[in-house]
Amino acid sequence: MARLYSSACVALIALITLFQTTQAVKFDIAGQTAADALPVCISHYIDSDVDFVVKVRVNSGPHQKVGVEITDDSEHLNQIWKKDGLTEELQRASFKSQYAGDVVACFTNVLTEGYKPDPRYTRTVDIDFDIGSETIDYAKLAEAEKLKPMELELRKLEDMVKDIVDNMEHLQAREEKMRNTNESTNARVQWFSTLTMVILVILGVWQIFYLKRFFRKKRLID
């Protein structure tokens, strides 16, 4: 029975994992001079009041300096985190979102003074967003609460299920908002179409009376 229960837990973990979206992105960024350096930006949507962790690692490369600046998508583009001189050592920063919106990470790769852009001067950036339960250190949690292995797995399942429920509620809210917008737009289009038809009919009737009056004045019709 215990073996069957354990297998069921493993299957449930695998099923839930399928619903977890991949947050990691890996890309190359070419080295540019300081005057011409253009940022390469990546955004990720995060709900309000949610813990999230940004992890960044950059491979080694001579005569290049990679920096990152993370901002929100508010009107003032508030700076959340900034780090220059990224290296192969994993850089980790933890935050809590104040409101729902996109978090934008912009990277620049600036060449050392005296060097010009060349295909050889390219570095690979690896960035990962951990959101919600992904930010929890379960090793420390198990030690603090003295959880058994099975209890720890159940805690992980509980947190993952909560994340999935939150994501589904968010998607449902967005779908409802989009549906309301579509219904409102359709209603406006219908009113506009009706008003257009009424105006066209009025103009048509007015043109008929105007032309009849004009031709009568010209004595072209009785």
N, C-alpha and C positions, 0 to 999 in steps of 0.2 A: 504493500500500500504506500509505504514511504517512497519507494522507488518510482511508483506511478505518479505520486504527487510531485516529486522532483522533476520528472520528465515533463509534466504539465507546466511547471514553472518555467522550465527552459523554453518550451514551445511558446509560452506567453511572452517571454522576453524577446524571442526572435520575431514574433508577430508585431510587438510594439515597436521594435527597432525599425521595422519596415516603414512605419509611419513617421519616423524621425527624419526631418529634412537635413541634408548635408550642408553644414555651414562653412566648410573649409574651401578656400580658393587658392590656387597656385598659378602664378603667372610670371613672365619675364618683363623686366623694365630696363630699357636702354639708357646708358649714361649720356647726359647732356651737360652743356656748359651752364654755369649759374645763371647767365642772362637769358638762356633759351629753355631752361628746364620747365617742362610742362608736367603737371601732376597726373597720375593715373589713379582714378577714384573708383571705389567699390562701395555700394550702399547695402544696408540690410535693415529690414523693417523690424522694429521692436515695440511691443505694447508698453503701455504706461505702467509704472511701478513694478518693473521686472528687473531682476538681477541679471547682468550679463558680463561676460569676460571676453576680452580680445587678446588673442595670442598671436604673436608675429615672430617669424624667423626668416632671415635672409642669408643666402649662401655667400661665401667669401668671394671677393673680386678686387683686383688691384686698382688703385687710383679712383675709387668711387665711394661716394657717401650717400647712403640711402636713409631717408627720413620719412616719418609718417605723422600726419595730423588728422585727428578724428574729431569731427564736429557733428552737431545735430542739424536737422533740416529746418530749423526755425528761421524766422525773418532775420535774426541777428547772427545766425551760424555760430552758436556758442561752441567754444573749443572744449572738448571733453578730455583729450589727451594729446600730447605731442612728444615725439621722441626722435632725436637725430642720431646718426651713426649706428644704425641697426646692424647686428652681426648674426653669426650662426647660433649664438646663445638665445634661447627662447625668451622673448619679452612678454610679460603677462600683466594686464591691467584690468582691475575689477571696477564696475560701475553699477549704478542703479538708475534706470530711466525715470525721468520725471513726467513724461507724457508720451503718448504713442506717436511714432514717426520713424523716418529713416535715419539711421546712423551712418555717416559717410566717412570712409577712411581713404585719405589721399596720400599717395606715395610719390616721392621725387628721388631721382638718382642723379646726383651732381658730380661731375668729374673734377678731379683736382686741377687747380689752376695750371694752365700750360698744356693740358691735354684736350684733344678734340674728339668729337663723337666717332666711334669706330665699332663695327659689329662685334669686336672682341670684348668691348666694355658693356657687358650685360650681366645683370644679377637676377636671381630668381627669388621671388617673394612668396612666402607661405603664410597666409592669414586665416585664422579660425575664430568664429564667433561661437561661444558657449552661452546658451540662454536657459534661464529657468533652472530645472533640476540638473542640467549639465554643469552648472557652476559649483555644485555641492561636492565637497571633499568627503566621500563616504568612508574613507579610511579613518579620518579624524572623527567623523560622526560615530562610527562603530566603537571607537576607543572611548569616546566621551560618554556614550549611552550604554556601553557594554553590551552591544548587540551580538547575537549569535549569527553565524553565516546565513542561515535561512531567514532570520529576522531582517538582516541587512538587505538581502535580495528582495524581500517583500517591501521594504521601505523604498528601494529603487523602483520597484514596479508601481508603488503608490504615487511616487513623484512623477514618473513618466506618464502614468494615466492622467494625472492632474494636468500635466502640460498638454496632453492630447485634447482633453476636455476644454481647456482654455483656448487652444487653437481652433477647435471646432466652434466654440461660442464666438470667437473673433470672426471666423469665416461666415458664420450665420448672421452676425451683426452687419458685416460688410455686404452680404447678399441682400439683406433686408434694406439697407441704405440704398444700394444700387437699384433694387426693385422700386422703392419709393421714388427715386429720381426718374426712373423710366416711366412710371405711371404719371408723375407730374409733367414730364416732358410730353408724353402722349396727349394728356389733357390739354396742354397749351397748344399743341399742334392742331388738335381738333377744333378748339375755339378759334384759332387763327384761320384755319381752313373755312370754317363757317362764316367768320367775319369777311373773309376774302370773297366768298360766293355772294354774300349779301351785297357787298360793295359793287361787285361786277354786275349783279342784277339791277341795282339802282342806276349805275352808269349806263347800262344798256337801255333801260326805260327812258332815262333822261335824253340819251342820244336820239331815240326814236321820236320823242316829242319835239326835240330841238330841230331835227331835220325836217319833220313835217311842217313846223312853223316856218322854217327857212324857205322851203319850196313853195309854200303858200304865198309868202311875201313876194317871191319871184314869179308867182303866177304859173308855176310849172305843174302844180296839181290843184284840184278843187278842194 
